[in-house]
Amino acid sequence: MSILDKAKNYVEILFKDKLSSVYFYHNFIHTAYTVNKAEEIMKNTPVSEEDQEKVLVALWFHDTGYIECAMNHEERGVEIMKNFLHQENYPENYIAEVEKLILATKITYVPQNLLEKIVKDADFSHFAGHDYSDISDALRKEWELTNVKCFSNEEWNAGNLDMLKNKHTFYTDYAKENWEPLKKKNIKKIEKKLEKEDDKKGSTDNKDNKSDSKKDKEKSDRSVDTLFRVTLNNHTRLSDIADSKANILLSVNAIIISVCLSVLVPKLDAPKNSHLILPSFILLLSSVLTIIFAILSTKPNVTKTTFTSQDIANRKVNLLFFGNFQQMLFDDYHNAMRDLIKDRDYIYDSMVKDLYYLGKVLDRKYKLLSITYKIFMAGIIISVLSFGFAFLSL
């Protein structure tokens, strides 16, 4: 594998095993997102292959320090990166340059060269994202759970507006041209939110009899809503990542099989090529097995349960899952959903079920995907060794 593939796998396992679940924003999804955005910039910016590699390695490791502590996480990430690259026998000057790029992601740092500008823009590319609001909510929830600070809606929106409008800037030409307009759209959205908050505040100034308990309940409800939205969004993204990996393996092995069948297999009839029969068979077998497990990992697994009208009345049916309500008549489903909407506890129970079973699907998907990668890696290694042995034994 290339150093980038190794870095990706290393960081993914590191976050999976050691990163606390309270980090709704600073996690593997954010890391993979910044890497993709850096690749997008560098496709449209003249950068050497070696420098591209340094940028991507730095971004894979730039938030790994969160497995220990949020404070000074860049320096901790540098140490993790150094240990990794030392094991890969990379020279000190290379490691030193990657270190500078990781430290360039500090929020107060002003980039000094093109590579630092690329790293900086990629790390803050979500400011121009279509889902900026959801990403922002994930960071807000993370700060609440890690005891950084709790914000009211007005405080959070005002802080976001100040960051995007006054404190942040894109540095690369590509980001200025393509991301700055999207960022301005997000600024307008935040300004509209603040206007709505001001209107609400003005209309409620005369309602002094509003109880503190009701305020606390509304704040708690918002936190729970954000928790479910962010968690479900993260699970969906993880499912997309797994499907993407499986599709890559499907494509690669389909190409291997096509080449073998069109180029290699027709030549095996000749006696002089008999020594290639076993290696070719191993290569084809490993590719077929890889494709089978890749298909299994992406194969939809819809569970359908049988239930009665009494089960619906007793709220034992998850009305948010199509595998359940597809059996119901529209009028029954409509009435059941009206009951669901009126009862917040019922909604949360349904969402908990949805989240749980989505997690079970992800667990199965990633287990099969892990087996698929192992089969592919073992098959390639054994095939290459078999071909080498076949030629040497002539």
N, C-alpha and C positions, 0 to 999 in steps of 0.2 A: 504494500500500500504506500501511497505518497505520504509525505509528512502531514499534509492537510487532512487526509482521511484519518490518519492516526490521531491527530489533534482533536478532530471532531468526535471520534469514538471515545477518546480518553475523557474529554470534557462531559460528554453525554453520560457516561458511567459515573463520573465524579459527582455530577449534579443529582443523578438518580439515587446514589447511595448516601450522599452526605449533606445535600442542601435541604434546609428546613422547608416545610410545606408552607410556611407563612410568607415566603418570597413569591408573591403573585406576579411581580414584574421582573425582578432580576433573577431570571431562570434560564433554562436551555432554550426556550422559545424565543426570548429576547436576544440571546446570543446568536442563534441561527439567523434571526431576522437581520441583525446588524451585519453579519457576514454576507448575506445575500445582497444587502444594500451596498456594501463596499464593492462587491463584484459588479453590481450595476454601474457604479461610478467608474470603475477601472475599465469597463468595456468601452467607455466613451472618453477615456482620458489616457494619454500616452504614458504607460508605466511599464517598466521591464518586468519580466516573469519573476525574477528573484525578489524585486520589491513588492510585487503583488503577493508573493508567498509570505513575506514578512508581515504585511498588513493583515492578511487573513489569519495567520498564526496569532498575532497580537489580539485580534478581535475574538478568537476562540477562547482566549485565556483572560480577557480584560475584566470579567466579572467573577472569575472563579474564587476570588478572595472571600466572597459572600458565604462560602461553606464554613468559614471561621467567624467572621464578624463583618458588619457593614462598614465600620469605621476603618479608614485606610485600607479599604479592600483592594485598591490598585496595587499597593506595595505587596500585599499578600498574594495577589494574583501573579505578580512578577516572580515571586519565589516558586510558586507552583509551576510556572512556565519554565523557569531555569532548570528545575529538577527533571522535567519532561525532556527538554532539549539536550541536557547533558546525557541522559540515557540514550538519546538518539545520536550521540557523538557529534553534535553541531559545534562549530568554533565559537570562541568567546566573543569575537567581534560581531558575529551574526546575532547572538543572544543579546548583546548590549543594545543593538539597534531595535530589536523587538521590544526590549524593556522600555526604551524611550517612547515607543508607540503606545504601549499600554498606559504609561504614565500620562500620555497626552490626552487620555479620556477623562482626566479630572475635570470637573465642571468649571473650575476657574481658570484652567490652562488655556493660553492662546497659542494655537499651532504656529510653528516656525517654518515648516517646509511642506511640500505637496503631500507626502505620505501621512504626516500628522493631520493635515487638513482632511484627507480622505477618511482617516480613522474617526476624527471628530464628527464629521458630517454623518457617517454611517451610524454612529452611536446615538445621534439625535435625530435620525431620519424619521422617527415616529411622529415628530412634530408636523410632518407633512402627510401623515397617514390618513386614509379614509376612516379608519377605526380609532382615531386619536382619543376620542371620548372614552372608549372602553379601556384602552391602554392606560389612560390617565387615571381612571377609576381603580385599575389594578395597582398602580403605584400608591394611590391614596389608601387603599385597603392594606397594602404592605406596611406602610408607615404607621397605620393605626395598630396593627398587630405586633409590630416590632417596637412599639412605644416611642416612636420618633415624635409624632404629634398627631392630634386629632383635629380635623378642620370642619367648620361648617361649610355648607354649599357655597356661600358667598365668599368666605375666606379662600376656599380651594380655587374657585373660578378666578378670583382676583389675582391669586398667586400665579396661576397658569397664564393669565393674560399678561402679567408683568414679565414672566419668563420669555414667552414667545415674542412679545412686542418690543421689549426694552433690553433684555439681557442676552438673548440668543441670536446668532447669525450663522448662516451657511458660508463656508469658505471656498469650496471648489466651484469652478465655473459650471459644471454639470448640475450641482445642487442648486445653485443660484437661479439657473435657467428653468429647471424642471420641478424643483421641490418648493421653491419660495412662493409661487402662486398658490400651491396647495396649503402651505402653511398659513397664508393670509386668509384663506377660506376658513381654516380652523379658528383663527383669531376672531373672525366675524361671528362664528358660532358661539364662542365664549362670551363675546360682547352681548349677544342676544340673551344668553343665559343670565348674565348679570342684570340686564334690563328687566327680565322677568322677576328676578329675585328682588329688585328694587320695588317693582309694582306690588309684589306680594307683601313686602315689608310695609309699604305705605298703606295697604288695605287692612293690615292687621295691627297697626299701631294703636287703634282704639279698642282692641279686644284684650284688655288687661286681665280678664278673668280666665284666660286660657291656662289650664293647669300644667304644672311642671311634669307630672306623670305622663300627660299626653305628648309633650315635647320629647321626653325620653323614649317613649314608645315609637314615635315617628323616626327618631334618629336610629333606634335599634332596627326598625324595619328597613330603612335605607341601607344599613350595613349588611343585613342579611340578604337583601336583594342584590347588592354588589357582589357579595360572596358567591351566590349561586351563579350570577351572570359571568363573572370572571372565571370561576372554576369550570363551568360548562364550556366556556370559550376555549380555555386551555386544553381540556380533554378533546375538543373537536380538532384543535390544531395538532395535537399529538397524533390523532387518528389520520389526519391528512399527511403528516410526516411519514407515518408507517406505510401508508398507501403509496406515497411517492417512492420510498425505498424499494418496496416490492415491485413497482412498475419498472424501476431501473434494472433490477435483477431479471425481470421478465424479458425486457428488451435485449439486454446483453446476452442472455443464454439463448434467446431465439436466433440472434445473429450467429452465435457459435454453432448451433445445430444446423442452420442454413448453410454455413460455409463448409461444415464437415460433410453434409449430405451431397453438396454440389461439387466439392473439390477433392476431399479426402477419400470418402467411401468408394467412389467409382474406381479408384486406383488400387484398392485392396485385392482385386481379383488376380492381379499379377503375382506370380510366385515370389518375385524379388521384393515385394512389399508385404509379405506375410508377417514380418516382425512388427508391423504397425497395427495389426488387427486388435490386439489386446489394449494398447494405449488409446486407440480410437474409440473402442467400446467403453472404456472407463470415462473418457471425456464426454461422450454422448450420454452415458448413464447419469453422470453427475449433473449435467445440464438439464436433463429431463426431470430428475429429482428436485433440483432447484426450482424449476418452473412449477412443479406440482405443489411444493410447499409455499411458494410465493402466491399462487392462486388461492390456496387454502387460507393464507393470512388476509387476503383481501375479499374472500368470499363472504357475502352477507349472511348473517346468522340471525334471522328474525324468529323470536319465540312467540308463539301464539297460545294463549290460555283460554280455557272455557270457563265461563262464569254465568251466574244467574242474575236476574233483576234484583234479588235480595243482596247479592254481593255488591252491586252498584249502590243500593240504598245504604249498605253498611260501610261504604267507602273503602272497599277492599280492592278496587280496580283502579289502575293508573290510567286516567283518561288522557294523559299527555302523550301516550305511546300508541302509535297507529296500529301496532299488532294487536291491541286490545279493542280500540273503538271501531276498527274496520268491520267488526261483526255486528255492530249496533245499528238500529234504525236511526235516521237523522233526528226524529223528534225525541227519542230517548236520549241520544247523545247531547242534543241541544239543552234539554232540561237538566241533565247531569252536569253539564258544563256551567250552567247558570248557578247551580248549587256550589260548584267548585269555586267560582269567582267570588261568591259571597263569603267564603270561609278561608281566611288566610292560612290557618293551620293545615287545612286540607290541601291547599296549594303547595305549602312547604313539604308536606309528606309526599306528594306526587313528584315534586322536583328531587327530593332525596332518593326516591326509587329510581327515577330517570338517571341520576348521577351514579348511583350504585351499579346499575346494570350496564351503563356506558363504560364504567371502569372495568367491569368483568370482561366486556368485549375487547377493550384495549389490552388487558392482561393476556388474553388468548392471542390477539393479533401480534403483540410484541414477542411472545414466546415462540410462535410459529416463525416470525421473522428472524429471530435469533438462530433457530435451527436452520433456516434457509441460508443465512450467511455462512454458518459453519459448514454446511454441505457444499456450498459454492467454493469456499476457501480450500476445504480438504480436497474437493474434486480437481480443482486447478493444480494444486501442489502435486497430488498423486499422478495426474495426467502428465505434467511436465517431467516428473521423475521417471515415469514409465517410458515416455518418448526418448528421454536421455539414455535410459538403460537399454532400450531396444537398439538404438544406434551404436552404442558402445559394444554391444554383444555381437555385432556383425563380424 
